[in-house]
């Protein structure tokens, strides 16, 4: 069987008119000889009656600190409603569609409620349905424990569901339908001439996602990459070809070639604070270990780490600033917290061993008088910490400097 997994996000199933557009994508796949497996998110976004954030608000209106296990049970309702209605839409069009929860579809997870990890995916039930000519419509974002309890997969969970099913089914391709035409070189709200990328490698799109781009979750990309299954991010609302995510690096991909580019995109993360811990020569040599162990023990994730004689610098989410400050005071360290920061990154698989990339990066920011608070780089990305007020200018200048509008 030629199997295609088609995942439709919340805006792609939010109304009867939009579900008709999704129906056409499914019909087209069948006309092309594929056996579709449909994965759906909850309908709409925050404020919509069945959106996940709305359901969370309802649960927390009873008790702000409601247990994660109970929270998962109500969060699963959004996808169940969406899958039932989408299955009904397909049935009305003459398709033999069958709704499945994540657990029914064979997605078994650990018991980490609200952010569960998939332990295994048994595709037996779906394969049997496909052999009968049926179209499975699966609830994304959810799974089931070995004790048959609902769990949810955390942010981007429906993408993860689609990739997990695609990998288990050895699908030919996984399509991620959303409300944009593909993955862009930058946030179009900041860069008006940002471009849709025809093709991008698994590694590059993971970097973009980790550094702030929200088109697809990196966990979903990593799962597809393990089985080398192509992913395509495209729009439910247009016939644009979208962005192909694959291992192919610099060769023709059937109409779209990946050019030998240094940079692929510019992205950013906000709501960040910088922490500077000041040390003196009388302090213990394991001060760095103590600081980072304290952060880890208190569930505070750190980023942009720089360790110098006499000073440790790192960044954390602004929501953890108060807790971090309290813990550092208990360690009797002198420290400084710089608020209202943002991380801006340039990502590109072509950066490796190319001289002058960092110079171009710094030049673009300095010409625009953007203060650089911290930097970090890898083989495929360069990131800089700036004031949040400078994010727009930084993204625009880097996008232009690396020729991403060309």
TORDO-866158 format. One record per residue (C-alpha): chain; residue number from 1; x negated, y, z. Coordinates in nm, 2 decimals, always signed. Each point is the difference from the previous one (the first is absolute). Layout:
! TORDO-866158
[rec "A",NUM,[X,Y,Z]] ...
***
This chain:
! TORDO-866158
[rec "A",1,[+0.00,+0.00,+0.00]] [rec "A",2,[-0.10,+0.36,-0.07]] [rec "A",3,[+0.08,+0.17,+0.33]] [rec "A",4,[+0.01,+0.38,+0.06]] [rec "A",5,[+0.05,+0.16,+0.34]] [rec "A",6,[+0.19,+0.33,-0.02]] [rec "A",7,[+0.00,+0.22,+0.31]] [rec "A",8,[+0.24,+0.29,+0.02]] [rec "A",9,[-0.05,+0.27,+0.26]] [rec "A",10,[+0.26,+0.18,+0.20]] [rec "A",11,[+0.07,+0.27,-0.26]] [rec "A",12,[+0.03,-0.26,-0.27]] [rec "A",13,[+0.30,-0.17,+0.17]] [rec "A",14,[+0.16,+0.30,+0.17]] [rec "A",15,[+0.31,+0.04,-0.21]] [rec "A",16,[+0.21,-0.19,-0.25]] [rec "A",17,[-0.14,+0.21,-0.29]] [rec "A",18,[-0.36,-0.07,+0.10]] [rec "A",19,[+0.07,-0.37,+0.06]] [rec "A",20,[+0.12,-0.02,-0.36]] [rec "A",21,[-0.34,+0.13,-0.11]] [rec "A",22,[-0.17,-0.27,+0.21]] [rec "A",23,[+0.24,-0.26,-0.16]] [rec "A",24,[-0.13,+0.10,-0.34]] [rec "A",25,[-0.36,-0.06,+0.11]] [rec "A",26,[+0.10,-0.35,+0.12]] [rec "A",27,[+0.19,-0.07,-0.32]] [rec "A",28,[-0.29,+0.11,-0.21]] [rec "A",29,[-0.24,-0.23,+0.19]] [rec "A",30,[+0.24,-0.29,-0.07]] [rec "A",31,[+0.02,+0.09,-0.37]] [rec "A",32,[-0.38,-0.02,-0.01]] [rec "A",33,[+0.01,-0.35,+0.12]] [rec "A",34,[-0.08,+0.06,+0.37]] [rec "A",35,[+0.17,-0.15,+0.30]] [rec "A",36,[+0.05,+0.30,+0.23]] [rec "A",37,[-0.03,-0.01,+0.38]] [rec "A",38,[+0.14,+0.33,+0.13]] [rec "A",39,[-0.12,+0.16,+0.33]] [rec "A",40,[+0.18,+0.30,+0.14]] [rec "A",41,[-0.05,+0.27,+0.27]] [rec "A",42,[+0.27,+0.15,+0.21]] [rec "A",43,[+0.21,+0.25,-0.19]] [rec "A",44,[-0.11,+0.36,+0.00]] [rec "A",45,[-0.23,+0.19,+0.23]] [rec "A",46,[+0.03,+0.16,+0.34]] [rec "A",47,[+0.35,+0.14,+0.06]] [rec "A",48,[+0.16,-0.25,-0.24]] [rec "A",49,[+0.24,-0.23,+0.20]] [rec "A",50,[-0.19,-0.32,-0.05]] [rec "A",51,[-0.36,+0.13,-0.03]] [rec "A",52,[-0.24,-0.16,+0.25]] [rec "A",53,[-0.08,+0.33,+0.17]] [rec "A",54,[+0.37,+0.06,+0.06]] [rec "A",55,[+0.04,-0.34,+0.15]] [rec "A",56,[-0.29,+0.06,+0.23]] [rec "A",57,[+0.16,+0.33,+0.12]] [rec "A",58,[+0.32,-0.18,+0.07]] [rec "A",59,[-0.18,-0.27,+0.21]] [rec "A",60,[-0.20,+0.27,+0.19]] [rec "A",61,[+0.31,+0.20,+0.07]] [rec "A",62,[+0.09,-0.28,+0.25]] [rec "A",63,[-0.35,-0.02,+0.15]] [rec "A",64,[-0.31,+0.20,-0.12]] [rec "A",65,[-0.24,-0.29,+0.09]] [rec "A",66,[+0.21,-0.29,-0.13]] [rec "A",67,[-0.21,-0.31,-0.03]] [rec "A",68,[-0.16,-0.07,-0.33]] [rec "A",69,[+0.17,-0.34,-0.03]] [rec "A",70,[+0.35,+0.16,+0.01]] [rec "A",71,[-0.12,+0.28,-0.22]] [rec "A",72,[-0.10,-0.25,-0.27]] [rec "A",73,[+0.35,-0.16,+0.01]] [rec "A",74,[+0.17,+0.33,-0.10]] [rec "A",75,[-0.27,+0.10,-0.24]] [rec "A",76,[+0.06,-0.32,-0.20]] [rec "A",77,[+0.36,+0.11,-0.05]] [rec "A",78,[-0.09,+0.26,-0.26]] [rec "A",79,[-0.16,-0.25,-0.24]] [rec "A",80,[+0.28,-0.26,+0.05]] [rec "A",81,[+0.26,+0.26,-0.10]] [rec "A",82,[-0.21,+0.10,-0.30]] [rec "A",83,[-0.06,-0.35,-0.11]] [rec "A",84,[+0.37,-0.10,+0.03]] [rec "A",85,[+0.11,+0.30,-0.21]] [rec "A",86,[-0.28,-0.05,-0.26]] [rec "A",87,[+0.10,-0.37,-0.03]] [rec "A",88,[+0.36,+0.11,-0.05]] [rec "A",89,[-0.11,+0.25,-0.27]] [rec "A",90,[-0.18,-0.29,-0.19]] [rec "A",91,[+0.30,-0.23,+0.05]] [rec "A",92,[+0.23,+0.26,-0.15]] [rec "A",93,[-0.23,+0.01,-0.31]] [rec "A",94,[+0.04,-0.38,-0.04]] [rec "A",95,[-0.32,-0.11,+0.17]] [rec "A",96,[+0.00,-0.28,+0.26]] [rec "A",97,[-0.17,+0.20,+0.27]] [rec "A",98,[-0.07,-0.13,+0.35]] [rec "A",99,[-0.08,+0.22,+0.30]] [rec "A",100,[-0.28,-0.12,+0.23]] [rec "A",101,[-0.14,+0.14,+0.32]] [rec "A",102,[-0.38,+0.01,+0.04]] [rec "A",103,[+0.02,-0.32,+0.21]] [rec "A",104,[+0.22,-0.18,-0.25]] [rec "A",105,[-0.25,+0.09,-0.27]] [rec "A",106,[-0.27,-0.18,+0.20]] [rec "A",107,[-0.19,+0.30,+0.15]] [rec "A",108,[-0.13,-0.12,+0.34]] [rec "A",109,[-0.17,+0.26,+0.23]] [rec "A",110,[-0.16,+0.03,+0.33]] [rec "A",111,[+0.19,+0.15,+0.30]] [rec "A",112,[-0.14,+0.35,-0.02]] [rec "A",113,[+0.34,+0.17,-0.02]] [rec "A",114,[+0.02,+0.32,-0.21]] [rec "A",115,[-0.34,-0.07,-0.17]] [rec "A",116,[-0.01,-0.38,-0.06]] [rec "A",117,[-0.26,-0.17,-0.21]] [rec "A",118,[+0.10,-0.27,-0.25]] [rec "A",119,[-0.13,-0.34,+0.10]] [rec "A",120,[+0.13,-0.19,-0.30]] [rec "A",121,[+0.24,+0.02,-0.28]] [rec "A",122,[+0.18,-0.32,-0.11]] [rec "A",123,[+0.16,+0.06,-0.35]] [rec "A",124,[+0.18,-0.33,-0.01]] [rec "A",125,[+0.35,+0.15,+0.03]] [rec "A",126,[-0.06,+0.27,-0.25]] [rec "A",127,[-0.15,-0.24,-0.26]] [rec "A",128,[+0.31,-0.23,+0.04]] [rec "A",129,[+0.23,+0.30,-0.06]] [rec "A",130,[-0.21,+0.11,-0.31]] [rec "A",131,[+0.02,-0.36,-0.14]] [rec "A",132,[+0.38,+0.03,+0.02]] [rec "A",133,[+0.00,+0.32,-0.19]] [rec "A",134,[+0.08,+0.22,+0.30]] [rec "A",135,[-0.15,+0.34,+0.08]] [rec "A",136,[-0.12,+0.02,+0.37]] [rec "A",137,[+0.05,+0.35,+0.16]] [rec "A",138,[-0.23,+0.01,+0.30]] [rec "A",139,[+0.00,+0.24,+0.29]] [rec "A",140,[-0.33,+0.18,+0.01]] [rec "A",141,[-0.18,+0.12,+0.31]] [rec "A",142,[+0.10,-0.30,+0.20]] [rec "A",143,[-0.09,-0.36,+0.10]] [rec "A",144,[+0.07,-0.25,+0.27]] [rec "A",145,[-0.20,-0.15,+0.28]] [rec "A",146,[-0.05,-0.37,+0.05]] [rec "A",147,[+0.28,+0.04,+0.26]] [rec "A",148,[+0.24,+0.13,-0.26]] [rec "A",149,[+0.00,+0.36,+0.12]] [rec "A",150,[+0.01,+0.30,-0.24]] [rec "A",151,[-0.32,+0.21,-0.03]] [rec "A",152,[-0.10,+0.30,-0.21]] [rec "A",153,[-0.33,+0.05,-0.18]] [rec "A",154,[-0.07,+0.37,+0.08]] [rec "A",155,[-0.05,+0.29,-0.23]] [rec "A",156,[+0.01,-0.10,-0.37]] [rec "A",157,[+0.14,-0.34,+0.10]] [rec "A",158,[+0.22,-0.05,-0.31]] [rec "A",159,[-0.31,+0.04,-0.22]] [rec "A",160,[-0.17,-0.26,+0.22]] [rec "A",161,[+0.30,-0.23,-0.04]] [rec "A",162,[-0.01,+0.02,-0.38]] [rec "A",163,[-0.37,-0.07,-0.01]] [rec "A",164,[+0.02,-0.29,+0.24]] [rec "A",165,[+0.28,-0.16,-0.20]] [rec "A",166,[-0.18,+0.07,-0.33]] [rec "A",167,[-0.31,-0.17,+0.14]] [rec "A",168,[+0.19,-0.30,+0.13]] [rec "A",169,[+0.19,-0.04,-0.33]] [rec "A",170,[-0.31,+0.05,-0.22]] [rec "A",171,[+0.20,+0.28,-0.17]] [rec "A",172,[-0.12,+0.13,-0.34]] [rec "A",173,[+0.05,+0.36,+0.12]] [rec "A",174,[+0.14,+0.21,+0.29]] [rec "A",175,[+0.18,+0.32,-0.08]] [rec "A",176,[+0.04,+0.27,+0.27]] [rec "A",177,[+0.29,+0.23,-0.09]] [rec "A",178,[+0.02,+0.34,+0.16]] [rec "A",179,[+0.10,+0.36,-0.08]] [rec "A",180,[-0.33,+0.10,-0.16]] [rec "A",181,[-0.14,-0.10,-0.34]] [rec "A",182,[-0.31,-0.16,+0.14]] [rec "A",183,[-0.31,+0.08,+0.21]] [rec "A",184,[-0.12,+0.35,-0.05]] [rec "A",185,[-0.35,+0.16,+0.02]] [rec "A",186,[+0.13,+0.22,+0.29]] [rec "A",187,[+0.31,+0.11,+0.18]] [rec "A",188,[+0.20,+0.19,-0.27]] [rec "A",189,[+0.14,+0.23,+0.27]] [rec "A",190,[-0.35,+0.14,+0.03]] [rec "A",191,[-0.15,-0.06,-0.34]] [rec "A",192,[+0.24,+0.09,-0.27]] [rec "A",193,[-0.20,-0.16,-0.28]] [rec "A",194,[-0.06,-0.33,+0.18]] [rec "A",195,[+0.01,-0.29,-0.24]] [rec "A",196,[+0.15,-0.35,+0.00]] [rec "A",197,[-0.27,-0.26,+0.00]] [rec "A",198,[+0.05,-0.27,-0.27]] [rec "A",199,[-0.21,-0.25,+0.19]] [rec "A",200,[-0.19,-0.03,+0.33]] [rec "A",201,[-0.19,-0.27,+0.17]] [rec "A",202,[+0.12,-0.18,+0.32]] [rec "A",203,[-0.29,+0.15,+0.20]] [rec "A",204,[+0.06,+0.36,-0.12]] [rec "A",205,[+0.37,-0.01,+0.08]] [rec "A",206,[-0.07,-0.15,+0.35]] [rec "A",207,[-0.23,+0.29,+0.06]] [rec "A",208,[+0.25,+0.25,-0.11]] [rec "A",209,[+0.27,-0.15,+0.22]] [rec "A",210,[-0.23,-0.02,+0.30]] [rec "A",211,[-0.09,+0.37,-0.05]] [rec "A",212,[+0.35,+0.12,-0.02]] [rec "A",213,[+0.17,-0.08,-0.33]] [rec "A",214,[+0.35,-0.15,+0.08]] [rec "A",215,[+0.10,-0.16,-0.33]] [rec "A",216,[-0.09,-0.36,+0.10]] [rec "A",217,[-0.11,-0.16,+0.33]] [rec "A",218,[-0.36,-0.13,+0.00]] [rec "A",219,[+0.10,-0.33,+0.16]] [rec "A",220,[+0.22,-0.08,-0.30]] [rec "A",221,[-0.29,+0.08,-0.24]] [rec "A",222,[-0.24,-0.22,+0.20]] [rec "A",223,[+0.24,-0.30,-0.02]] [rec "A",224,[+0.04,+0.04,-0.38]] [rec "A",225,[-0.37,+0.04,-0.04]] [rec "A",226,[-0.07,-0.34,+0.17]] [rec "A",227,[+0.20,-0.17,-0.27]] [rec "A",228,[-0.10,+0.24,-0.28]] [rec "A",229,[+0.37,+0.08,-0.07]] [rec "A",230,[+0.05,+0.33,-0.19]] [rec "A",231,[+0.21,+0.26,+0.17]] [rec "A",232,[+0.18,+0.28,-0.18]] [rec "A",233,[+0.13,+0.31,+0.18]] [rec "A",234,[+0.28,+0.16,-0.21]] [rec "A",235,[+0.32,+0.20,+0.02]] [rec "A",236,[+0.35,-0.14,+0.01]] [rec "A",237,[+0.11,+0.33,-0.16]] [rec "A",238,[-0.20,+0.00,-0.32]] [rec "A",239,[-0.15,-0.23,-0.26]] [rec "A",240,[-0.36,+0.12,+0.08]] [rec "A",241,[-0.25,-0.29,-0.01]] [rec "A",242,[-0.12,+0.08,+0.35]] [rec "A",243,[-0.34,-0.08,+0.15]] [rec "A",244,[-0.16,-0.34,-0.03]] [rec "A",245,[-0.20,-0.12,+0.30]] [rec "A",246,[-0.24,-0.28,-0.10]] [rec "A",247,[-0.36,-0.13,+0.03]] [rec "A",248,[-0.08,+0.13,-0.35]] [rec "A",249,[-0.26,+0.27,+0.03]] [rec "A",250,[-0.11,+0.14,-0.34]] [rec "A",251,[+0.18,-0.18,-0.28]] [rec "A",252,[+0.30,+0.04,-0.21]] [rec "A",253,[+0.31,-0.13,+0.18]] [rec "A",254,[+0.24,-0.01,-0.29]] [rec "A",255,[+0.05,+0.36,-0.09]] [rec "A",256,[-0.15,+0.17,+0.30]] [rec "A",257,[-0.37,+0.00,+0.07]] [rec "A",258,[-0.16,+0.08,+0.33]] [rec "A",259,[-0.25,+0.27,-0.08]] [rec "A",260,[-0.34,+0.00,+0.15]] [rec "A",261,[+0.09,+0.27,+0.26]] [rec "A",262,[-0.19,+0.11,+0.31]] [rec "A",263,[+0.32,+0.09,+0.19]] [rec "A",264,[+0.35,-0.14,-0.02]] [rec "A",265,[+0.20,+0.22,+0.24]] [rec "A",266,[+0.00,+0.25,+0.28]] [rec "A",267,[+0.21,-0.06,+0.31]] [rec "A",268,[+0.04,+0.13,+0.36]] [rec "A",269,[+0.11,-0.07,+0.35]] [rec "A",270,[+0.13,+0.26,+0.24]] [rec "A",271,[+0.09,+0.01,+0.38]] [rec "A",272,[-0.37,-0.07,+0.09]] [rec "A",273,[-0.21,+0.14,+0.29]] [rec "A",274,[-0.38,-0.01,+0.02]] [rec "A",275,[-0.16,-0.11,+0.32]] [rec "A",276,[-0.36,+0.11,+0.09]] [rec "A",277,[-0.15,-0.17,+0.30]] [rec "A",278,[-0.32,+0.18,+0.13]] [rec "A",279,[-0.27,-0.20,+0.16]] [rec "A",280,[-0.33,+0.09,+0.17]] [rec "A",281,[-0.32,-0.18,+0.06]] [rec "A",282,[+0.09,-0.11,+0.35]] [rec "A",283,[+0.31,-0.20,-0.12]] [rec "A",284,[-0.01,-0.37,-0.04]] [rec "A",285,[-0.11,-0.14,-0.34]] [rec "A",286,[+0.32,-0.19,-0.05]] [rec "A",287,[+0.22,+0.32,+0.01]] [rec "A",288,[+0.12,-0.06,-0.36]] [rec "A",289,[+0.11,-0.35,+0.09]] [rec "A",290,[+0.18,+0.13,+0.31]] [rec "A",291,[+0.19,+0.26,-0.20]] [rec "A",292,[+0.11,-0.22,-0.28]] [rec "A",293,[+0.09,-0.29,+0.23]] [rec "A",294,[+0.22,+0.23,+0.20]] [rec "A",295,[+0.17,+0.12,-0.32]] [rec "A",296,[+0.06,-0.37,-0.11]] [rec "A",297,[+0.12,-0.11,+0.34]] [rec "A",298,[+0.26,+0.27,-0.01]] [rec "A",299,[+0.13,-0.07,-0.35]] [rec "A",300,[-0.16,+0.31,-0.16]] [rec "A",301,[-0.13,-0.06,-0.35]] [rec "A",302,[-0.31,+0.20,-0.09]] [rec "A",303,[-0.12,+0.11,-0.35]] [rec "A",304,[-0.28,+0.22,-0.15]] [rec "A",305,[-0.25,-0.11,+0.25]] [rec "A",306,[-0.34,+0.19,+0.03]] [rec "A",307,[-0.25,-0.07,+0.27]] [rec "A",308,[-0.29,+0.24,+0.06]] [rec "A",309,[-0.25,+0.06,+0.28]] [rec "A",310,[+0.20,+0.18,+0.26]] [rec "A",311,[+0.34,-0.01,-0.17]] [rec "A",312,[+0.27,-0.25,-0.12]] [rec "A",313,[+0.26,+0.12,-0.25]] [rec "A",314,[+0.31,-0.19,-0.11]] [rec "A",315,[+0.36,+0.07,-0.10]] [rec "A",316,[+0.33,-0.14,+0.13]] [rec "A",317,[+0.37,+0.05,-0.07]] [rec "A",318,[+0.12,+0.32,+0.16]] [rec "A",319,[+0.27,-0.20,+0.19]] [rec "A",320,[-0.28,-0.17,+0.21]] [rec "A",321,[-0.18,+0.33,+0.08]] [rec "A",322,[+0.14,+0.03,+0.35]] [rec "A",323,[-0.07,-0.36,+0.09]] [rec "A",324,[-0.36,+0.02,-0.14]] [rec "A",325,[-0.06,+0.32,+0.19]] [rec "A",326,[+0.11,-0.15,+0.33]] [rec "A",327,[-0.21,-0.31,-0.05]] [rec "A",328,[-0.32,+0.20,-0.08]] [rec "A",329,[+0.05,+0.22,+0.31]] [rec "A",330,[+0.00,-0.31,+0.21]] [rec "A",331,[-0.33,-0.10,-0.16]] [rec "A",332,[-0.13,+0.35,+0.11]] [rec "A",333,[-0.12,+0.08,-0.35]] [rec "A",334,[-0.01,+0.35,-0.14]] [rec "A",335,[+0.21,+0.01,-0.32]] [rec "A",336,[+0.17,+0.22,-0.24]] [rec "A",337,[+0.32,-0.06,-0.20]] [rec "A",338,[+0.05,+0.18,-0.33]] [rec "A",339,[+0.37,+0.00,-0.09]] [rec "A",340,[+0.19,+0.04,-0.33]] [rec "A",341,[-0.25,-0.20,-0.22]] [rec "A",342,[+0.05,-0.20,-0.31]] [rec "A",343,[-0.20,-0.26,-0.19]] [rec "A",344,[-0.04,+0.05,-0.38]] [rec "A",345,[-0.15,-0.29,-0.21]] [rec "A",346,[-0.11,-0.06,-0.35]] [rec "A",347,[+0.03,-0.36,-0.10]] [rec "A",348,[-0.16,-0.17,-0.30]] [rec "A",349,[-0.16,-0.34,-0.08]] [rec "A",350,[-0.24,+0.19,-0.24]] [rec "A",351,[-0.18,+0.18,+0.29]] [rec "A",352,[-0.23,-0.29,+0.07]] [rec "A",353,[-0.37,+0.10,-0.06]] [rec "A",354,[+0.10,+0.31,-0.20]] [rec "A",355,[-0.23,+0.29,+0.10]] [rec "A",356,[+0.15,+0.34,+0.07]] [rec "A",357,[+0.35,-0.11,+0.12]] [rec "A",358,[-0.04,+0.14,+0.35]] [rec "A",359,[-0.16,+0.32,-0.14]] [rec "A",360,[+0.31,+0.05,-0.22]] [rec "A",361,[+0.23,-0.07,+0.29]] [rec "A",362,[-0.17,+0.26,+0.23]] [rec "A",363,[-0.03,+0.25,-0.28]] [rec "A",364,[+0.37,-0.01,-0.07]] [rec "A",365,[+0.08,+0.08,+0.36]] [rec "A",366,[-0.27,+0.26,+0.06]] [rec "A",367,[+0.11,+0.20,-0.30]] [rec "A",368,[+0.34,+0.03,+0.15]] [rec "A",369,[-0.14,+0.09,+0.34]] [rec "A",370,[+0.14,-0.31,+0.17]] [rec "A",371,[-0.17,-0.09,+0.32]] [rec "A",372,[-0.12,-0.36,+0.03]] [rec "A",373,[+0.03,-0.13,+0.35]] [rec "A",374,[-0.11,-0.36,-0.06]] [rec "A",375,[-0.08,-0.23,-0.29]] [rec "A",376,[-0.01,-0.38,-0.06]] [rec "A",377,[-0.05,-0.20,-0.32]] [rec "A",378,[-0.01,-0.35,-0.14]] [rec "A",379,[-0.06,-0.16,-0.33]] [rec "A",380,[+0.35,+0.09,-0.12]] [rec "A",381,[+0.10,+0.31,+0.19]] [rec "A",382,[-0.11,+0.33,+0.15]] [rec "A",383,[+0.20,+0.15,+0.28]] [rec "A",384,[-0.03,+0.34,+0.17]] [rec "A",385,[+0.17,+0.14,+0.31]] [rec "A",386,[+0.14,+0.35,-0.05]] [rec "A",387,[+0.25,+0.23,+0.17]] [rec "A",388,[+0.35,-0.10,-0.09]] [rec "A",389,[+0.06,+0.35,-0.14]] [rec "A",390,[-0.26,-0.08,-0.26]] [rec "A",391,[+0.15,-0.32,-0.13]] [rec "A",392,[+0.17,+0.14,-0.31]] [rec "A",393,[-0.31,+0.19,-0.11]] [rec "A",394,[-0.23,-0.30,+0.07]] [rec "A",395,[+0.22,-0.24,-0.20]] [rec "A",396,[+0.03,+0.24,-0.29]] [rec "A",397,[-0.37,+0.08,-0.02]] [rec "A",398,[-0.11,-0.36,+0.01]] [rec "A",399,[+0.26,-0.11,-0.25]] [rec "A",400,[-0.13,+0.26,-0.24]] [rec "A",401,[-0.37,-0.06,+0.07]] [rec "A",402,[+0.03,-0.37,-0.08]] [rec "A",403,[+0.20,+0.06,-0.32]] [rec "A",404,[+0.30,-0.20,+0.11]] [rec "A",405,[+0.24,+0.21,-0.21]] [rec "A",406,[-0.18,-0.09,-0.32]] 
***
